[in-house]
Amino acid sequence: MRTRLLPLLIVLMAGVLLALGFPLAVSFAAGQQQRVVVDRIDDTVRFAALAQFVTASEGAEPERRSMLQDQLNRYYSTYGIHVGVFLRDGKSLMARAPGNWVVPAEGQGREAFREALTGRRSQDPPQVWPWDRDGRLVVASPVVRDGDVVAVVLTDSPTDQLRERVLRGWLLIAAGESAAMLLAVAAAFRLTGWVLRPVRVLDAATHDIATGRLNSRVAAAGGPPELRRLARSFNEMADNVEGVLEQQRAFVADASHQLRNPLAALLLRIELLALELPEGNEEIASVRTEGRRLAQVLDDLLDLALAEHASAPLELTDIGALAAERIASWRPVAEDKGVRLTGTGGAVTAWADPIALSSALDAVIDNAVKFTPGGAEVTVAVASRGESSTVVVTDEGPGLTEDELARVGDRFWRSNRHQNVKGSGLGLSISRALLSAGGGTIGYAHHEPQGLEVTLTVPRTPPAPTA
């Protein structure tokens, strides 16, 4: 979930920073250029006043023109800015620096000259950007005498220094934006961690409950208020579910226990009744068989209730040795049926309840031998896979269909093709309950070319201590 939420937050924050950064960069460039333009305006106004002073007296005009030319030369040599005082025709002039500079025939300089002839200062020049290597700043001011424009002061400034200042400012802005972005990413990590931490805890608790650890709860101490309320609601739901399941287990256990005594008495009376009837009576034999089957179902129900209720005392167990022991115990039964029962694998350890694992193995091996025809083989393979150890029991029986694989292990479920085979339909359910109590699992799959493959998985890592 973080991989989906974090990019969204980063994109939003990047958009905000860019939305702020671009106007800031444009404003900075405009401010730098405006400062230069204001300086040029002041310069042109000053030179316009000098030019007006030159034209104020006919007799002293040559001396004053020489003074004006001297001012323009020093200005050009100091700042490198082209400057000139041109008469209305644009060709005649009072002074200029450098000496070969003329009013441009077209472009920005010509437009500024024409605007100054109307008696007002030229408009601000277009914005110069750092990549405009040929950009110039042209400013013109009129020289007014007796209400008439008699000349125009024109300045043409290079923009190298301006572009460098703008570029440095943009680099500072970009560095600030990058630092802000890094801070925003770090804040997004913290924010998503704060928001998603309760979700991860809730997900882990849900998984624990789904795998049978019904005592798992969520500490509603962190995260947004909505998630804290969700955690409290989850704990209430888990308490109710655990209570309902506890009542169900108690009912199954009590019902199984209470029914065993009347059933035992009933079977005893059937045996007494059989003494009064002829030997080999089919009805008595049928009643006796059904009574024993009912007793087996009650015993299995009681075992299932106990398996689901009890917590498994886990210990480091040699799975290979335990599997070899169970194979040796079931081999005589398999040989009586003509089935070869073999085992593979060496010493493999895992954390498990030896009694519970032995019972689960008995149920799975019994099921495999029961449905494997004579002359076929049942194999028990022990192996370790990463953080878990497995016991894989494969047979060469008729196997199960896809729909049957989805239901195998359910309580009282038996395949319609095997209803005539002895059993209560609870053995694999008991095995699953026994393994789940210790953090293990049981899975079913097809075995090629035919048969069923049952995989018992138990963890190799020690159980986490409970608070």
Buried (B, 14 or more C-beta within 10 A) or exposed (E): EBEEBBEEBBEEBBEEBEEEBEEBBEEBBEEBBEEBBEBBBEBBBBBBEBBBBBBEEEEEBEEBBEBBBEBBBEBBEEBEBBBBBBBBEBEEBBBBBEEEBBBBEEEBBBBBBBBBBEEEBBEBBEEBBBEEEEBBBBBBBBBBEEEEBBBBBBBBBBBEEBBEBBBEBBEEBEEEBEEBBEEBBEEBBEBBEEBBEBBEBBEEBBEBBEEBBBEBBBEBEEBEEEBBEBBEEBBEEBEEEBEEBEEEBEEBBEBBEEBBEEBEEBBEEBEEEBEEEEEEBEEBEEBBEEBEEBBBBBBBBBBBBBBBBEEBEBEEBBBBBBBBBBBEEBBEBBEEBEBBBEBEBEEBBBBBBBEBBBBBBBBBBBBBBBBBEEEBBBBBBBBBEEEBBBBBBBBBBBBBEEEBBEEBBEBEEBBEEBEEEEBBBBBBBBBBBBBBBBBBBBBBBBBEEEBBBBBBBBBBEEEEEEE
